[in-house]
Amino acid sequence: MKTKRYCLALDLKNDPDLIKEYKEYHENVWPEITASIKEAGVEKLDIYHVEDRLFMIMETRPDFSFQEKQKSDEANPKVQEWETLMWDYQQALPGSKPGEKWRLMEHIFEL
């Protein structure tokens, strides 16, 4: 079964102290959050950081659905608590819709 790969981007608030705190949270992500990610079909997830920009690479099962993950997240109080907390550090990319966080990136080159 071949995995799918998705790449997403998001900005952090441009404040060194907030960025430091955000990175510290990601050194010990709550177990309920990692469980919800795995249960949704995400097999591997990496987040990279430069200045105030974040880049996420997700490898998922072929049947992964962003819509199903969103429904599951909305029904999970611990995920909602985490997302609310993370929004203290995050800010939408320019051109995002209201409330839109991680934005799916378009794959334009492969070697």
Short mmCIF file of the C-alpha atoms (twelve columns), coordinates in Angstrom:
data_MODEL
# 
_entry.id   MODEL 
# 
loop_
_atom_site.group_PDB 
_atom_site.id 
_atom_site.type_symbol 
_atom_site.label_atom_id 
_atom_site.label_alt_id 
_atom_site.label_comp_id 
_atom_site.label_asym_id 
_atom_site.label_seq_id 
_atom_site.Cartn_x 
_atom_site.Cartn_y 
_atom_site.Cartn_z 
_atom_site.pdbx_PDB_model_num 
ATOM 1   C CA . MET A 1   0.000   0.000  0.000  1 
ATOM 2   C CA . LYS A 2   1.635   3.248  -1.155 1 
ATOM 3   C CA . THR A 3   1.575   6.241  1.183  1 
ATOM 4   C CA . LYS A 4   0.520   9.743  0.175  1 
ATOM 5   C CA . ARG A 5   2.644   12.791 0.964  1 
ATOM 6   C CA . TYR A 6   1.287   16.225 1.817  1 
ATOM 7   C CA . CYS A 7   3.261   19.392 2.506  1 
ATOM 8   C CA . LEU A 8   1.735   22.274 4.430  1 
ATOM 9   C CA . ALA A 9   2.904   25.700 5.602  1 
ATOM 10  C CA . LEU A 10  2.008   28.020 8.464  1 
ATOM 11  C CA . ASP A 11  3.579   31.083 10.077 1 
ATOM 12  C CA . LEU A 12  4.433   31.733 13.695 1 
ATOM 13  C CA . LYS A 13  4.046   35.094 15.354 1 
ATOM 14  C CA . ASN A 14  7.358   36.864 14.832 1 
ATOM 15  C CA . ASP A 15  8.383   36.927 18.487 1 
ATOM 16  C CA . PRO A 16  11.533  35.035 19.572 1 
ATOM 17  C CA . ASP A 17  10.097  34.180 23.012 1 
ATOM 18  C CA . LEU A 18  6.868   32.800 21.541 1 
ATOM 19  C CA . ILE A 19  8.797   30.826 18.924 1 
ATOM 20  C CA . LYS A 20  10.983  29.331 21.667 1 
ATOM 21  C CA . GLU A 21  7.880   28.308 23.667 1 
ATOM 22  C CA . TYR A 22  6.253   26.823 20.560 1 
ATOM 23  C CA . LYS A 23  9.322   24.693 19.885 1 
ATOM 24  C CA . GLU A 24  9.384   23.574 23.528 1 
ATOM 25  C CA . TYR A 25  5.759   22.387 23.266 1 
ATOM 26  C CA . HIS A 26  6.764   20.314 20.252 1 
ATOM 27  C CA . GLU A 27  9.524   18.596 22.230 1 
ATOM 28  C CA . ASN A 28  6.765   17.006 24.334 1 
ATOM 29  C CA . VAL A 29  3.585   16.910 22.275 1 
ATOM 30  C CA . TRP A 30  0.658   15.691 24.338 1 
ATOM 31  C CA . PRO A 31  0.063   11.943 23.849 1 
ATOM 32  C CA . GLU A 32  -3.605  12.548 22.968 1 
ATOM 33  C CA . ILE A 33  -2.465  14.706 20.055 1 
ATOM 34  C CA . THR A 34  -0.028  12.164 18.637 1 
ATOM 35  C CA . ALA A 35  -2.667  9.445  19.082 1 
ATOM 36  C CA . SER A 36  -5.263  11.477 17.157 1 
ATOM 37  C CA . ILE A 37  -2.782  12.066 14.334 1 
ATOM 38  C CA . LYS A 38  -1.940  8.367  14.054 1 
ATOM 39  C CA . GLU A 39  -5.597  7.308  14.295 1 
ATOM 40  C CA . ALA A 40  -6.400  9.578  11.332 1 
ATOM 41  C CA . GLY A 41  -3.974  7.643  9.142  1 
ATOM 42  C CA . VAL A 42  -0.867  9.795  9.376  1 
ATOM 43  C CA . GLU A 43  2.115   7.445  9.391  1 
ATOM 44  C CA . LYS A 44  4.914   10.031 9.534  1 
ATOM 45  C CA . LEU A 45  4.849   13.733 10.286 1 
ATOM 46  C CA . ASP A 46  7.764   16.178 10.353 1 
ATOM 47  C CA . ILE A 47  7.688   19.914 11.034 1 
ATOM 48  C CA . TYR A 48  10.556  22.169 9.948  1 
ATOM 49  C CA . HIS A 49  11.138  25.733 11.081 1 
ATOM 50  C CA . VAL A 50  12.933  28.792 9.673  1 
ATOM 51  C CA . GLU A 51  12.483  32.264 11.182 1 
ATOM 52  C CA . ASP A 52  8.690   32.563 11.584 1 
ATOM 53  C CA . ARG A 53  7.727   29.977 8.926  1 
ATOM 54  C CA . LEU A 54  6.772   26.350 9.548  1 
ATOM 55  C CA . PHE A 55  6.749   23.567 6.959  1 
ATOM 56  C CA . MET A 56  5.042   20.221 7.614  1 
ATOM 57  C CA . ILE A 57  5.528   16.992 5.680  1 
ATOM 58  C CA . MET A 58  2.924   14.282 6.280  1 
ATOM 59  C CA . GLU A 59  2.993   10.761 4.926  1 
ATOM 60  C CA . THR A 60  -0.381  9.072  5.211  1 
ATOM 61  C CA . ARG A 61  -2.246  5.912  4.406  1 
ATOM 62  C CA . PRO A 62  -3.904  6.086  0.975  1 
ATOM 63  C CA . ASP A 63  -7.348  6.415  2.599  1 
ATOM 64  C CA . PHE A 64  -6.393  9.505  4.654  1 
ATOM 65  C CA . SER A 65  -8.923  12.349 4.464  1 
ATOM 66  C CA . PHE A 66  -8.434  15.922 5.673  1 
ATOM 67  C CA . GLN A 67  -12.222 16.209 6.039  1 
ATOM 68  C CA . GLU A 68  -12.442 13.104 8.254  1 
ATOM 69  C CA . LYS A 69  -9.469  14.290 10.323 1 
ATOM 70  C CA . GLN A 70  -11.154 17.670 10.810 1 
ATOM 71  C CA . LYS A 71  -14.415 16.031 11.948 1 
ATOM 72  C CA . SER A 72  -12.535 13.825 14.383 1 
ATOM 73  C CA . ASP A 73  -10.531 16.800 15.698 1 
ATOM 74  C CA . GLU A 74  -13.671 18.887 16.223 1 
ATOM 75  C CA . ALA A 75  -15.135 16.083 18.361 1 
ATOM 76  C CA . ASN A 76  -11.983 15.682 20.471 1 
ATOM 77  C CA . PRO A 77  -11.784 18.148 23.411 1 
ATOM 78  C CA . LYS A 78  -8.055  17.544 23.950 1 
ATOM 79  C CA . VAL A 79  -7.275  18.301 20.286 1 
ATOM 80  C CA . GLN A 80  -9.384  21.462 20.542 1 
ATOM 81  C CA . GLU A 81  -7.471  22.483 23.681 1 
ATOM 82  C CA . TRP A 82  -4.135  21.925 21.872 1 
ATOM 83  C CA . GLU A 83  -5.273  23.825 18.764 1 
ATOM 84  C CA . THR A 84  -6.459  26.778 20.860 1 
ATOM 85  C CA . LEU A 85  -3.130  26.827 22.713 1 
ATOM 86  C CA . MET A 86  -1.103  26.594 19.487 1 
ATOM 87  C CA . TRP A 87  -3.045  29.481 17.947 1 
ATOM 88  C CA . ASP A 88  -1.410  31.693 20.621 1 
ATOM 89  C CA . TYR A 89  1.853   31.121 18.720 1 
ATOM 90  C CA . GLN A 90  0.643   30.729 15.149 1 
ATOM 91  C CA . GLN A 91  -0.638  33.172 12.570 1 
ATOM 92  C CA . ALA A 92  -2.211  32.544 9.224  1 
ATOM 93  C CA . LEU A 93  -0.207  32.827 6.032  1 
ATOM 94  C CA . PRO A 94  -0.954  35.930 3.957  1 
ATOM 95  C CA . GLY A 95  -4.037  35.316 1.821  1 
ATOM 96  C CA . SER A 96  -5.526  32.706 4.182  1 
ATOM 97  C CA . LYS A 97  -9.245  32.447 4.811  1 
ATOM 98  C CA . PRO A 98  -10.477 33.422 8.305  1 
ATOM 99  C CA . GLY A 99  -9.532  30.697 10.786 1 
ATOM 100 C CA . GLU A 100 -7.398  28.827 8.237  1 
ATOM 101 C CA . LYS A 101 -4.199  27.498 9.766  1 
ATOM 102 C CA . TRP A 102 -1.970  24.997 7.976  1 
ATOM 103 C CA . ARG A 103 -2.220  25.506 4.208  1 
ATOM 104 C CA . LEU A 104 -1.668  22.730 1.727  1 
ATOM 105 C CA . MET A 105 1.239   23.437 -0.597 1 
ATOM 106 C CA . GLU A 106 1.273   22.665 -4.315 1 
ATOM 107 C CA . HIS A 107 3.887   20.153 -5.477 1 
ATOM 108 C CA . ILE A 108 5.671   21.798 -8.418 1 
ATOM 109 C CA . PHE A 109 8.963   19.905 -8.864 1 
ATOM 110 C CA . GLU A 110 10.430  16.460 -8.314 1 
ATOM 111 C CA . LEU A 111 13.910  15.146 -9.100 1 
# 
